[in-house]
Amino acid sequence: MDVDRVLLLGILVVGGFVVATVVANETIRRRIRMGRRMLPLNIPEGDQPGEQASAVEQPGGERPVVSFLRRLYPLSGGPRTAAIAVACGAVSGTLLVPALVFVGLPGPLAVVAGLLLGTGMAVTVGTFREQRMRELFQDRFLVAIEDFERMARFGIGTSQAIASIAASAEEPVRPTMAKVALDADLGVPLAVAIGREARRIRISEMAMLAAIVSTQTRTGGGLTEAVANLAQMLRERIDNRARLKAATAESKISLIILSLVPVAAIGILATTQPEVFRTLLGSARYLLGIGVGLIALGIAVAFFMVRAASR
């Protein structure tokens, strides 16, 4: 039994290391990709009034933890997303501990494995919610850009157009554009306000809008054509994302089927060979733990591979 416990522990350690490596690699690649998109853009940073800009950018009385969570999840609501992620992690870790004790893993090691799983689940849930909000932001930011283009064609001022978009946009674009409009009302140059929000939420399309507004303010020129090109580029990105989701739909369905096959097999075994099933839940339950661990590891790796391919 000691050898079996060591084998089960080895599967847990290797599985946790593989999943953590995949998650870390995916996060680093996403940050690098965002940085490369925003690096060539001339996002303005200066020219704002010192005291007013500081007051707008740094709201007083906010705790450092809350500020950190808002920076970590700027679009999905930092504290709320963190609370949901922690709750999901706590539930999954709590459910794992008795399962590992049942298959023969010692209590302390089961608690450590539960903590690791809970942490990984919390990070995954938080990242998933933020990514969903980013996709929703892109979809609805396209509508805002199209409205901005129409207003520019009719000769409406840039600041007035931004204020109108802030009043009519949907979540999660509305609070971001409302923040830009508020900064502009307080005397911050519009390009600086848009650039500040682009850095906060890490959306490259909004950084492009800041660069367009900044260039048009300094040199004049065709604001309408530049905004139209931005809208066209955003449409192409949304279309490409839809094509990628369609291309990976078969893999996702296969992943779901592979997840259900072991459950169905155990159910058939319990019905046709109850003695073998009782042995599996009795003296051979460590085999059940090893099998479930290997299946869960494969599903986790396949899930992250599908997510990485769809981005």
PEPE-V807481 format. One record per backbone hydrogen bond with DSSP energy under -1.0 kcal/mol. CO is the residue of the C=O (numbers start at 0). NH is the residue of the N-H. E is the energy in kcal/mol with one decimal. If there is no record, write none. Layout:
co	nh	e
CO	NH	E
CO	NH	E
This chain:
co	nh	e
0	4	-2.4
1	5	-2.4
2	6	-2.3
3	7	-2.5
4	8	-2.8
5	9	-2.6
6	10	-2.1
7	11	-2.1
8	12	-2.6
9	13	-2.8
10	14	-2.7
11	15	-2.7
12	16	-2.4
13	17	-2.6
14	18	-2.6
15	19	-2.5
16	20	-2.3
17	21	-2.4
18	22	-2.7
19	23	-2.6
20	24	-2.6
21	25	-2.4
22	26	-2.5
23	27	-2.6
24	28	-2.4
25	29	-2.0
26	30	-2.3
27	31	-2.5
28	32	-2.4
29	33	-2.3
30	34	-2.5
31	35	-2.4
32	36	-1.8
33	37	-2.0
34	38	-1.9
40	42	-1.6
48	52	-2.6
49	53	-2.3
50	54	-2.2
51	55	-2.2
52	56	-2.9
53	57	-2.5
62	66	-2.5
63	67	-2.5
64	68	-2.3
65	69	-2.2
66	70	-1.8
67	71	-2.1
68	72	-2.7
76	80	-3.1
77	81	-2.6
78	82	-2.3
79	83	-2.3
80	84	-2.7
81	85	-2.6
82	86	-2.3
83	87	-2.4
84	88	-2.5
85	89	-2.7
86	90	-2.4
87	91	-2.4
88	92	-2.5
89	93	-2.4
90	94	-2.2
91	95	-1.6
92	96	-1.6
95	99	-2.6
96	100	-2.3
97	101	-2.2
98	102	-1.6
99	104	-2.5
105	109	-2.4
106	110	-2.3
107	111	-2.2
108	112	-2.6
109	113	-2.3
110	114	-2.4
111	115	-2.3
112	116	-2.6
113	117	-2.7
114	118	-2.4
115	119	-2.5
116	120	-2.8
117	121	-2.3
118	122	-2.4
119	123	-2.3
120	124	-2.7
121	125	-2.4
122	126	-2.4
123	127	-2.5
124	128	-2.4
125	129	-2.1
126	130	-2.4
127	131	-2.3
128	132	-2.0
129	133	-1.9
130	134	-2.2
131	135	-2.2
132	136	-2.5
133	137	-2.3
134	138	-2.1
135	139	-2.3
136	140	-2.6
137	141	-1.5
139	143	-1.7
140	144	-2.6
141	145	-2.4
142	146	-2.2
143	147	-2.5
144	148	-2.5
145	149	-2.2
146	150	-2.4
147	151	-2.2
148	152	-2.0
149	153	-1.6
150	155	-2.5
151	154	-1.2
156	160	-2.4
157	161	-2.3
158	162	-2.2
159	163	-2.1
160	164	-2.5
161	165	-2.5
162	166	-1.4
163	167	-1.4
164	168	-2.3
169	172	-1.4
169	173	-1.7
172	176	-2.6
173	177	-2.7
174	178	-1.9
175	179	-1.8
176	180	-2.6
177	181	-2.3
178	182	-2.3
179	183	-2.3
180	184	-2.1
181	185	-1.6
182	187	-2.4
183	186	-1.3
188	192	-2.5
189	193	-2.6
190	194	-2.4
191	195	-2.4
192	196	-1.9
193	197	-2.2
194	198	-2.1
195	199	-1.8
196	200	-2.5
197	201	-1.3
197	202	-1.1
202	206	-1.5
203	207	-2.1
204	208	-1.7
205	209	-2.0
206	210	-2.2
207	211	-2.4
208	212	-2.6
209	213	-2.5
210	214	-2.5
211	215	-2.5
212	216	-2.1
213	217	-2.0
214	218	-2.8
215	219	-1.4
220	222	-1.4
221	225	-1.6
222	226	-2.5
223	227	-2.3
224	228	-2.3
225	229	-2.0
226	230	-2.4
227	231	-2.3
228	232	-2.4
229	233	-2.3
230	234	-2.2
231	235	-2.1
232	236	-2.0
233	237	-2.2
234	238	-2.5
235	239	-2.5
236	240	-2.1
237	241	-2.0
238	242	-2.3
239	243	-2.3
240	244	-2.1
241	245	-2.1
242	246	-2.3
243	247	-2.0
247	251	-2.0
248	252	-2.3
249	253	-2.4
250	254	-2.1
251	255	-2.1
252	256	-2.5
253	257	-2.7
254	258	-1.5
255	259	-1.5
256	260	-1.8
259	263	-2.4
260	264	-2.6
261	265	-2.4
262	266	-2.2
263	267	-2.5
264	268	-2.4
265	269	-2.4
266	270	-1.3
267	271	-2.9
268	272	-2.3
272	276	-2.0
273	277	-2.5
274	278	-2.2
275	279	-2.3
276	280	-1.7
278	283	-2.3
281	284	-1.4
283	286	-1.2
284	288	-1.9
285	289	-2.4
286	290	-2.7
287	291	-2.6
288	292	-2.4
289	293	-2.4
290	294	-2.4
291	295	-2.8
292	296	-2.3
293	297	-2.3
294	298	-2.5
295	299	-2.5
296	300	-2.4
297	301	-2.4
298	302	-2.6
299	303	-2.3
300	304	-2.1
301	305	-2.3
302	306	-2.2
303	307	-2.4
304	308	-2.2
305	309	-1.5
